C-alpha cells in the first residue's frame, strides 16, 4: 500500500428482504419534519411509497413531499428542492428511489443552509461546506443498484441549459446516516436500467483499479468484486427475478464506491467525466454512456499501464495477455447487452466538439488527457 489515507464511513446499512422493517427504529434519531424525495412514480406503482409513508406517519413524522426527481437530476430541480427544504424548515431528508434520488438528496442537504451560490461554490469550484455549516441528515431507501450513492458523499447534477453534467463528492457529514437495501426493490426497475447499473458498478471498480503498479490490498478486493459481478450479472440478465444474483449485484455496488477500494490508489475517473458529458448531450442512461467509450479509453490506457492490464486479464478473466483481457471484457459487455458505441446512444459526429468542450479533465491513472485525446476517443467510439 502506498501513500497515506484516512478511511471513515459513517453510513449504517440495513440489507435484505426484511430491511424496511428497521425504518421505524431509525425514526427516533431524526426530527419531526421529513422531506421525502422520490422519482416519477415507480415507487408508487410498486407499492413501496405507501409502505414508507405508513411507517413515517406511524412514527409521528410530518411529510413534505418532493416528487419528480429525474434520473439525471437537474440544477433547476436542485433549486426546487432547496426552496422546499428552506420554506418548510425540514429536519431531515429521506431519499426513496435510485442513486439519482440519493445523490440529489445530498445536494439539497448541503445547499439548503449555504448562503450564496451553492452551484458555483460546491460543483463548479469544488469546495466543501464549512465546518460550522448546518447539515441536514439524509437517509436512503434504495430501489436500484449501481451508483453506490447509498454509502458515499457523491452528488451528480446536470445544468440542462448548458448541457453540463458534473459531480461533487461531499465530505462524510453528507453520507447517508442510514441506507435500506432490499434487493427485491431493485426488481421493479426496467431491464435496461439494471444493465446500465451493472456497468456503472464495474466502471466504478475500474476507475479505482487501473492506477499504480504496487502490491495493493485494494486491488485484490477490487478483483474479487469484479469476478463476483460478472457471475451475478450473467445470472440476472438470464433471470431478472433471481434474488441471489440481484442481491450480489446490490452488495457489490455498495462496496464498489463506498471509498474502501480507493485507499492507497491514485484513481482514474476520466471515463466517468467523458460519460457525464455524453449523458448531458444525449440524456442516455449513465452506465450506458460509460460503456460506450470504455473500449477506446482502456485500449489507450493499456499502453502505459500494461502491467496492470495483464494482471486484470489473469486474475479477472483467466486469460494470458492484456489484449485478451480487454477482448474478454468486450465479449462480456456484448453478452449482457451493453452499448459499445456512442452512436447507439444518439450521439453524432457533429456533437463531438461540444462533448469535448463540456468534459472535465482530471489527472488519470495511466493517461493524462488533452481535449484532442478525448476527441479521438469519442471518434473511435462512434
Backbone torsions as a table, in degrees:
resi	resn	phi	psi	omega
1	UNK	NA	131.2	-179.8
2	UNK	-109.1	156.0	174.7
3	UNK	77.2	-177.6	179.6
4	UNK	-120.4	145.0	179.6
5	UNK	-154.1	162.2	172.7
6	UNK	-116.8	131.4	174.5
7	UNK	-114.0	120.2	178.6
8	UNK	-147.7	121.6	176.8
9	UNK	-136.4	110.2	-173.8
10	UNK	-89.3	0.0	-174.8
11	UNK	-73.4	132.7	174.8
12	UNK	-96.7	127.6	-177.3
13	UNK	-106.9	137.8	169.4
14	UNK	-115.6	119.6	-172.9
15	UNK	-123.7	139.0	172.9
16	UNK	122.0	177.3	-174.3
17	UNK	-66.4	-22.9	179.9
18	UNK	-100.8	10.8	-171.4
19	UNK	-63.9	-31.6	-179.7
20	UNK	-64.3	-23.5	179.2
21	UNK	-59.8	-23.2	-176.5
22	UNK	-84.2	-7.1	180.0
23	UNK	-58.8	-42.1	-178.2
24	UNK	-61.8	-30.8	178.1
25	UNK	-71.2	-32.9	-179.5
26	UNK	-73.7	-26.0	-172.7
27	UNK	-60.5	-28.7	-178.2
28	UNK	-67.0	-15.3	-179.1
29	UNK	-88.6	-3.5	-172.5
30	UNK	-128.5	161.5	-177.0
31	UNK	-72.2	-177.7	-173.2
32	UNK	-73.6	-40.1	-169.2
33	UNK	-94.8	113.8	-175.8
34	UNK	-115.1	131.5	172.9
35	UNK	-89.3	116.0	-178.7
36	UNK	-99.0	105.7	177.9
37	UNK	-95.2	133.0	176.0
38	UNK	-153.0	177.6	-170.2
39	UNK	-90.3	-137.8	-168.9
40	UNK	-94.9	-0.6	175.3
41	UNK	139.9	-11.7	-177.9
42	UNK	-63.3	-32.8	179.4
43	UNK	-69.1	-25.3	175.5
44	UNK	-78.6	-42.2	-179.9
45	UNK	-63.3	-33.8	-179.0
46	UNK	-78.8	-15.5	-176.9
47	UNK	91.2	-6.1	-177.6
48	UNK	-66.5	-39.4	178.7
49	UNK	-55.4	-47.3	-178.7
50	UNK	-62.6	-39.7	178.7
51	UNK	-62.2	-45.4	-177.0
52	UNK	-67.6	-44.8	179.8
53	UNK	-60.7	-40.7	179.2
54	UNK	-62.0	-41.8	179.7
55	UNK	-66.0	-41.7	179.6
56	UNK	-64.1	-43.4	-179.8
57	UNK	-67.0	-40.8	177.2
58	UNK	-61.4	-31.2	178.5
59	UNK	-84.2	6.4	175.3
60	UNK	78.7	22.4	-177.8
61	UNK	-90.6	144.9	171.3
62	UNK	-92.7	122.8	-172.4
63	UNK	-101.0	124.1	171.5
64	UNK	-108.3	116.9	-172.2
65	UNK	-93.3	143.8	175.2
66	UNK	-138.6	81.9	-179.2
67	UNK	-81.7	174.0	171.8
68	UNK	85.3	18.8	175.6
69	UNK	-71.2	119.8	-173.6
70	UNK	-85.3	170.0	-175.7
71	UNK	-66.2	-26.8	171.5
72	UNK	-120.7	86.2	-172.3
73	UNK	-54.8	134.2	-175.9
74	UNK	-95.2	161.0	175.9
75	UNK	-61.2	-38.8	177.6
76	UNK	-59.7	-42.7	178.4
77	UNK	-68.1	-35.0	176.0
78	UNK	-62.0	-45.0	177.6
79	UNK	-57.6	-40.8	-179.9
80	UNK	-63.3	-45.2	-179.9
81	UNK	-64.2	-39.4	177.3
82	UNK	-62.7	-43.6	178.8
83	UNK	-60.9	-45.6	-179.6
84	UNK	-62.7	-43.6	-179.9
85	UNK	-62.0	-42.2	-179.1
86	UNK	-69.1	-47.6	-176.0
87	UNK	-64.3	-32.9	-176.1
88	UNK	-99.4	1.7	177.1
89	UNK	48.0	54.9	-175.8
90	UNK	-70.2	148.3	179.4
91	UNK	-90.1	-30.4	-179.2
92	UNK	-159.9	169.6	-176.4
93	UNK	-125.5	135.6	173.9
94	UNK	-117.0	118.5	177.3
95	UNK	-91.0	122.9	-179.9
96	UNK	-121.0	101.5	-178.0
97	UNK	154.0	-154.5	-179.1
98	UNK	-82.8	-169.7	-176.7
99	UNK	-61.7	-31.1	-179.9
100	UNK	-65.1	-38.3	178.5
101	UNK	-67.1	-38.8	178.9
102	UNK	-68.4	-45.1	174.4
103	UNK	-53.0	-53.7	-176.7
104	UNK	-56.6	-42.0	-178.1
105	UNK	-63.5	-37.4	175.9
106	UNK	-65.9	-37.1	177.2
107	UNK	-62.9	-43.1	177.2
108	UNK	-64.5	-42.5	-178.9
109	UNK	-59.9	-37.8	-178.5
110	UNK	-79.9	-28.9	-171.1
111	UNK	-92.6	-25.4	-171.2
112	UNK	-61.3	-32.5	-178.6
113	UNK	-110.8	21.0	175.0
114	UNK	-95.4	128.0	-178.5
115	UNK	-95.1	91.0	-178.9
116	UNK	151.4	-164.2	-179.1
117	UNK	-85.8	93.0	-175.4
118	UNK	-67.6	-32.5	177.4
119	UNK	-61.0	-47.7	179.3
120	UNK	-66.8	-46.0	-171.8
121	UNK	-68.6	-44.0	-176.0
122	UNK	-90.3	-57.0	-170.3
123	UNK	-80.9	-39.7	-177.2
124	UNK	-86.4	-40.3	-178.8
125	UNK	-92.9	-15.5	175.1
126	UNK	77.5	23.0	-179.8
127	UNK	-84.0	158.8	172.3
128	UNK	-98.1	151.6	173.0
129	UNK	-57.2	144.5	-179.8
130	UNK	-61.8	154.3	-177.2
131	UNK	-59.3	-31.9	-177.3
132	UNK	-87.3	-6.1	-177.7
133	UNK	-67.4	140.2	177.4
134	UNK	-66.7	140.4	-179.0
135	UNK	-114.2	130.9	171.9
136	UNK	-90.7	120.4	-179.6
137	UNK	-65.6	148.2	-179.8
138	UNK	-125.0	137.1	168.9
139	UNK	-119.7	158.8	-173.9
140	UNK	-136.9	132.4	168.8
141	UNK	-116.5	109.9	-166.8
142	UNK	-92.2	137.5	178.7
143	UNK	-119.1	-0.3	179.2
144	UNK	-145.7	138.6	179.0
145	UNK	-96.2	133.1	176.5
146	UNK	165.1	-56.8	-168.5
147	UNK	-77.0	-27.2	-172.9
148	UNK	75.1	7.0	-175.5
149	UNK	-63.3	-17.8	-179.7
150	UNK	-68.9	-12.3	-177.6
151	UNK	-144.0	32.4	174.6
152	UNK	-146.4	179.3	-177.2
153	UNK	-102.1	12.1	-174.3
154	UNK	-73.7	148.3	178.2
155	UNK	-152.6	113.7	-179.7
156	UNK	-105.2	129.1	-178.0
157	UNK	-130.4	145.7	-179.9
158	UNK	-113.4	125.9	169.4
159	UNK	-84.9	96.0	-172.5
160	UNK	-65.5	-30.3	-179.3
161	UNK	-66.6	-32.8	-177.3
162	UNK	-106.7	5.9	-177.3
163	UNK	49.8	49.1	-177.5
164	UNK	-127.9	121.4	-178.2
165	UNK	-119.9	128.8	-177.6
166	UNK	-150.7	158.2	-179.2
167	UNK	-118.0	160.3	172.5
168	UNK	-138.3	134.7	177.2
169	UNK	-99.6	107.5	178.7
170	UNK	-76.7	159.9	-177.8
171	UNK	-71.5	177.4	-169.1
172	UNK	-63.5	-16.2	176.9
173	UNK	-63.7	-22.6	-174.3
174	UNK	-105.0	2.6	169.7
175	UNK	-66.5	146.1	178.3
176	UNK	-53.5	136.9	176.9
177	UNK	-66.9	-34.2	174.7
178	UNK	-148.4	154.2	174.2
179	UNK	-138.5	136.4	-179.9
180	UNK	-107.2	120.5	-174.8
181	UNK	-122.1	100.7	174.9
182	UNK	-110.9	110.9	-178.3
183	UNK	-55.9	-26.1	177.4
184	UNK	-60.3	-34.6	-178.6
185	UNK	-63.8	-29.7	-177.9
186	UNK	-73.6	-14.1	-179.2
187	UNK	-76.7	-6.1	179.1
188	UNK	-86.5	-11.6	-177.1
189	UNK	-85.7	151.6	179.1
190	UNK	-61.2	157.0	-177.7
191	UNK	-58.7	-39.8	179.2
192	UNK	-60.0	-39.7	179.0
193	UNK	-67.1	-37.6	177.1
194	UNK	-61.5	-45.8	-179.1
195	UNK	-63.8	-42.9	178.1
196	UNK	-61.2	-40.3	178.6
197	UNK	-64.6	-38.0	179.1
198	UNK	-60.8	-44.3	-178.9
199	UNK	-74.2	-30.3	174.6
200	UNK	-58.6	-43.2	177.9
201	UNK	-60.5	-50.4	-177.9
202	UNK	-59.8	-42.3	-177.6
203	UNK	-71.3	-31.1	172.6
204	UNK	-57.3	-42.4	179.2
205	UNK	-66.1	-45.8	179.4
206	UNK	-55.5	-44.3	-172.9
207	UNK	-63.0	-24.3	178.1
208	UNK	-97.0	-29.3	-176.1
209	UNK	-76.2	-43.5	-172.5
210	UNK	-82.4	69.3	171.9
211	UNK	-161.4	147.1	175.9
212	UNK	76.7	160.7	178.2
213	UNK	-128.2	10.6	-178.4
214	UNK	-80.2	165.2	175.9
215	UNK	-83.2	101.7	-167.0
216	UNK	-121.2	125.5	179.0
217	UNK	-56.5	-36.3	179.6
218	UNK	-57.3	-35.9	-179.8
219	UNK	-68.7	-37.1	177.3
220	UNK	-64.5	-40.8	176.6
221	UNK	-63.0	-44.1	-179.7
222	UNK	-59.5	-42.0	-179.5
223	UNK	-64.0	-39.2	176.3
224	UNK	-63.9	-41.6	177.4
225	UNK	-62.4	-41.3	179.3
226	UNK	-63.5	-46.3	-178.7
227	UNK	-61.9	-43.0	179.2
228	UNK	-64.1	-39.1	-179.6
229	UNK	-66.0	-38.6	179.0
230	UNK	-60.7	-46.8	179.3
231	UNK	-62.0	-49.0	-176.4
232	UNK	-66.6	-37.2	-178.5
233	UNK	-64.9	-41.0	178.7
234	UNK	-62.4	-41.8	179.8
235	UNK	-67.4	-40.3	-176.9
236	UNK	-70.3	-34.6	177.8
237	UNK	-67.9	-38.1	177.1
238	UNK	-68.5	-38.6	-178.7
239	UNK	-143.3	93.1	-177.4
240	UNK	-61.1	-13.2	178.9
241	UNK	-94.4	9.1	179.0
242	UNK	-73.2	104.3	-174.3
243	UNK	-62.8	-42.1	-178.8
244	UNK	-59.7	-46.0	179.9
245	UNK	-64.1	-45.6	-177.7
246	UNK	-66.8	-34.6	178.3
247	UNK	-68.0	-39.0	178.5
248	UNK	-68.2	-38.4	176.4
249	UNK	-62.3	-44.8	-177.9
250	UNK	-63.8	-43.1	-178.4
251	UNK	-69.8	-37.7	177.1
252	UNK	-64.0	-40.5	179.0
253	UNK	-57.3	-41.3	-179.5
254	UNK	-64.7	-46.7	-175.8
255	UNK	-78.3	-15.9	177.2
256	UNK	-71.0	-24.8	-175.1
257	UNK	-143.9	40.0	174.8
258	UNK	-105.1	21.8	175.5
259	UNK	80.8	0.0	-178.0
260	UNK	-70.7	-54.1	-171.2
261	UNK	-80.9	1.8	172.9
262	UNK	-85.1	-11.7	-175.6
263	UNK	-59.9	126.5	-179.6
264	UNK	77.7	12.5	-174.5
265	UNK	-115.7	146.4	173.3
266	UNK	-72.9	-42.0	179.5
267	UNK	77.0	161.3	-178.3
268	UNK	-150.0	105.2	-175.6
269	UNK	-109.3	25.6	-175.6
270	UNK	-77.2	-29.7	173.4
271	UNK	-61.7	-39.2	177.0
272	UNK	-65.3	-40.3	-178.9
273	UNK	-65.1	-43.3	177.2
274	UNK	-65.5	-42.2	179.3
275	UNK	-62.2	-40.2	176.8
276	UNK	-57.9	-44.0	-177.8
277	UNK	-67.1	-41.1	175.7
278	UNK	-59.6	-43.5	180.0
279	UNK	-63.1	-35.6	-179.8
280	UNK	-66.1	-31.0	-177.8
281	UNK	-93.5	-25.2	-176.8
282	UNK	-112.2	-17.5	-176.4
283	UNK	63.1	24.0	178.5
284	UNK	-75.8	156.2	176.7
285	UNK	-56.2	140.4	-173.4
286	UNK	-54.7	-49.6	-177.9
287	UNK	-61.8	-32.8	177.7
288	UNK	-69.0	-36.6	178.8
289	UNK	-64.7	-35.1	178.2
290	UNK	-67.8	-44.8	-179.3
291	UNK	-61.4	-36.1	-171.6
292	UNK	-66.7	-23.3	-179.2
293	UNK	-114.7	-0.1	-172.2
294	UNK	-65.1	-42.8	-176.7
295	UNK	-63.4	-46.1	179.6
296	UNK	-63.7	-39.9	-178.3
297	UNK	-67.4	-48.9	-173.4
298	UNK	-74.6	-24.0	171.8
299	UNK	-63.3	-37.1	176.9
300	UNK	-70.2	-47.2	-178.4
301	UNK	-60.3	-33.4	-178.5
302	UNK	-60.0	-30.7	-176.9
303	UNK	-63.7	-33.4	179.4
304	UNK	-98.8	-14.7	-176.3
305	UNK	-125.1	39.2	-173.3
306	UNK	-56.8	-37.5	-179.5
307	UNK	-57.6	-45.6	-178.2
308	UNK	-71.2	-37.1	179.3
309	UNK	-69.7	-30.7	173.4
310	UNK	-68.2	-39.4	176.6
311	UNK	-64.1	-42.9	176.4
312	UNK	-57.3	-44.3	-180.0
313	UNK	-61.4	-46.9	-177.5
314	UNK	-69.0	-51.8	-167.7
315	UNK	-83.6	-21.9	-179.7
316	UNK	-102.7	-42.0	-173.3
317	UNK	-108.9	-13.1	179.9
318	UNK	70.5	30.8	177.4
319	UNK	-117.7	171.1	-163.6
320	UNK	-109.3	9.3	177.4
321	UNK	-147.7	157.7	179.3
322	UNK	-59.6	-41.7	-179.7
323	UNK	-63.7	-41.6	179.4
324	UNK	-65.8	-32.4	176.8
325	UNK	-63.7	-43.6	178.4
326	UNK	-68.7	-34.3	176.1
327	UNK	-66.0	-36.9	176.7
328	UNK	-65.6	-40.2	175.8
329	UNK	-60.1	-47.3	179.9
330	UNK	-59.9	-43.4	-179.8
331	UNK	-62.5	-40.2	177.2
332	UNK	-64.4	-42.6	179.3
333	UNK	-60.8	-43.1	177.5
334	UNK	-65.7	-39.1	-177.8
335	UNK	-60.9	-41.1	-177.4
336	UNK	-92.6	0.9	171.4
337	UNK	88.0	38.1	178.0
338	UNK	-93.6	148.3	175.9
339	UNK	-73.4	139.7	179.9
340	UNK	-110.0	1.2	179.2
341	UNK	-136.7	152.8	178.4
342	UNK	-75.5	-22.0	177.9
343	UNK	-66.1	-29.2	175.9
344	UNK	-63.8	-21.0	-178.7
345	UNK	-95.6	-2.0	-179.1
346	UNK	100.7	1.8	178.2
347	UNK	-76.6	142.9	179.0
348	UNK	-122.2	166.6	178.7
349	UNK	-58.9	-33.9	-178.7
350	UNK	-69.0	-17.8	179.7
351	UNK	-85.1	-15.9	-167.1
352	UNK	-59.3	-44.8	-178.5
353	UNK	-61.3	-38.4	178.2
354	UNK	-68.7	-39.2	177.5
355	UNK	-62.5	-43.0	177.5
356	UNK	-61.5	-45.1	-176.5
357	UNK	-61.0	-33.0	-176.4
358	UNK	-101.0	15.9	176.4
359	UNK	-95.5	124.0	173.1
360	UNK	-71.2	138.3	180.0
361	UNK	-115.0	121.4	-180.0
362	UNK	-123.0	160.2	171.8
363	UNK	-57.4	141.0	-173.2
364	UNK	-121.6	-178.0	-175.2
365	UNK	-69.9	-57.2	-179.2
366	UNK	-123.4	0.9	-180.0
367	UNK	-132.2	138.4	166.1
368	UNK	-115.5	105.7	-167.9
369	UNK	-84.9	151.6	168.2
370	UNK	-109.4	165.1	174.6
371	UNK	-56.2	-34.8	178.7
372	UNK	-66.5	-36.9	175.8
373	UNK	-61.2	-43.8	-179.7
374	UNK	-64.0	-39.6	177.8
375	UNK	-61.2	-40.8	179.9
376	UNK	-67.7	-39.6	177.1
377	UNK	-60.9	-44.4	179.6
378	UNK	-66.5	-39.4	179.1
379	UNK	-64.7	-41.4	177.3
380	UNK	-66.1	-22.5	-175.9
381	UNK	-93.9	1.2	-179.2
382	UNK	-63.4	NA	NA
